[in-house]
Amino acid sequence: MYETNNKKKLPKSKYQVEFLEESHTYIYEGVIIPSVSAIMSPMSDKKYATISKARLENAADRGTRVHKAVEDFEKLGEHTKDKEVQPYLLAYRIAKKLHKFEVLDNEKRLTNGKYAGTLDMIAKLDGKLIIIDLKATSVINYELLEVQLAAYYELCRFNKINIKETYVLHLKPGSFKFLKIEPNLPMWIHLLEHYEQANTSD
């Protein structure tokens, strides 16, 4: 089912989810369902409480542009004209060449009916299916990342995508780190249960 050929992508899930870009809203069968980031917000809000809103917004904007540049490169073979982003894309291309992972899908939206998320990348490495999460921040919060990847891993498992490992590709201008990350499933389940309890009406 999963070919090591860039022209072939992962099959579409039968659990189709609609995404509204402007409001960052996921809709499944006509109902709004929470995103991974919304469910993780109690944890992420606490972690980022001391960082200014302007700094967070700048980092988010840069991250969005880096993700778009990587997606356009993988799907269309295009090189970004965004001068700030170009060094990040170069770091990505070097990382891909050195670690020899093969991209099967970018920005893949998945749901299990309870929540939804967009995976940066599903790839093949040494014959195994892996999730790669791209980061372009100055530093990585590994506690958050471990929970985020647990959420994505569970979405893949539900949709019968046999993920074996999860990774982060941390891009910086002129450098990168490609690291295997162990998903924190217990913490993800805790956050999901807390969200469901808080948002279930009597």
N, C-alpha and C positions, 0 to 999 in steps of 0.2 A: 504493500500500500504506500510506503514512504520511499520514494526514489531519491537517489543521490544525483539529481539532475535539476539544475536551477530553473529549467523551463517547467518543471512539474512542482506543484504546490500541494500542501496538505489538503485533503478533501474538506469541503465545507461541513460544518457541524449541522445536524438536523435541528439543533436548538439555536435558532437564529435570533440575534439580538440587534435591535436598532440603536444607533448612537446619535444623540443630538450634540454636535460639536460645541455650540455656543454656551449651552448650559451644562455641558459635561454630564448628560443624562442618558442612562441606559433604559430601554423599554423592551420588555419581553411579553409577547402576547397581549399587547395593549396596556400593560401595567408597568409603572416606573419601579425599577429595582435598584438597590444600592450598588455603588461601585466599591471596589476594593479600598480605594483611598477614603471613601466616606466611612466605611466600617473601621478603618484604622485611625480615623481622625482623633479619638481620645488619646491614643499613643503618640501620634505624630505631632499633635498640637502641644503636648507636653515637652516633647523633644526639641521643638523649634520655638518654644516660648520666648527665648532670649534673643532671637534673631529678628531684626527689623522687617517690617512688611515689605519695604522697598527692596531690600536685599533678596528676600524670598521670591518676590515677583520677577526680579532681574534673572535670578537663577532659573526660574520656571520658564521664562521666555527663551533664554539661551538653550535650555534643555529641549524645548519644543522644536527649535530650529535645527538643533543637532540631530534629533530623531528624524525630522523630515529630510534632512540631507542624506542620512544613511538609507532611509526608505527609498528615496529617489535614485540613489546610486544602485541599490540592489534590484529594484524593479525596472528602472529605465536606463541604467548605465549613465546617469547624468551626474555631473560634478557641480556642486553648489557655487554660486557667484557671491555668496555671503562671505565676506572677507574674514569676519570674526569666526565663522564656523569652519572655514576651509582647513585650519590646522587640526581640528577635531576629526574631520572626515579623513584626513591623511593618516592620523593615528589609528582610526578604525581600519583602514585599508592595510596598514602594516600589521595590525593585530590579526586580521583575518588570514593574511599570507603566512605569518609565522606559526599560528596555531592550527591552521588548516581546517577550520570549521566550515561547513557548507550550509548556507542559509536556505531553509525551505519555505519560510513565511515570515513576513514582517507585519507588525501592527495587527496581530490577529485577535479579534474580539471573540470572547467566549462567555457562555453563561451556563449555570446549572439550574436556572429558574429561581434561585435564592439571591444570587448576586452576580455581577459581571465584571470583567476586567479586560484590558487590552495588553496583550503580551508583546513586548518589543520585538522578540525574535524567537522562532523555533528553528533549531539548526541540528545538524548531524556532526558529531565529533567522535572519531574512532569507532564508527559503526553504531553509535548510540544517539538516541534522540535527546536533546537537551533544550532547556530554556536559557536564553541569554537576556539579561536585563541591562540596558545601556544607561550609564550615568555620566553626566557631564558637569557635576557639581565639584566644588573644590575639595570637599571631603565626603566620604560615604558614612552614613549612619547604618552600621551593620545590623543592629538590632531591628530596625525598621525593615531593612532589606530582607532579612531572614523570614519575617512574617509575610511580607509582600510576596515573596517567592513561594511560600507555603500556600497562599491563596491561589496563585497561578497554577501550581502543581496540582491542587485539588480540582481546578477547572479542567485541566488536561485529562486527569484521571476520569472524571465524569464523562468527558467527551471521547473517551477511549483513545487518547493520544498517549502512547506509552513512553512518557518521559522518564529517563534514568537519572539525570543529574541536572542541577541548576547552577548557573554561573552569573557573575557580574562582569561586564566589560566597562571599566572606568576610563573614560577618555579625557585627556587633557591636551592642550596644544603641544604637540611634539612628543607625547608619551602616553602610555596606557598601562593598565593592570587588568589581567584576565584571571579571575579567581573563582574557584569552585565554592559555592555557598551551600550550607546545610539548612534546609527550610525549617522554620520553627512552627511546626504544625500545632502543638498544644496552645501556643499563644494565639495563633490565628483562630482556632476553635473558640477560645475564651472570648476574643473580641467579637466574633460573629454571634455567639450566644448572647453577649451583652447587648449588642445592637438589636437583635431580634426581640429581646425582652423589653428594651426601652421603646421599641416602635410597634409593639403589639397592643392593640386596644382591647379592653375587656369586652 
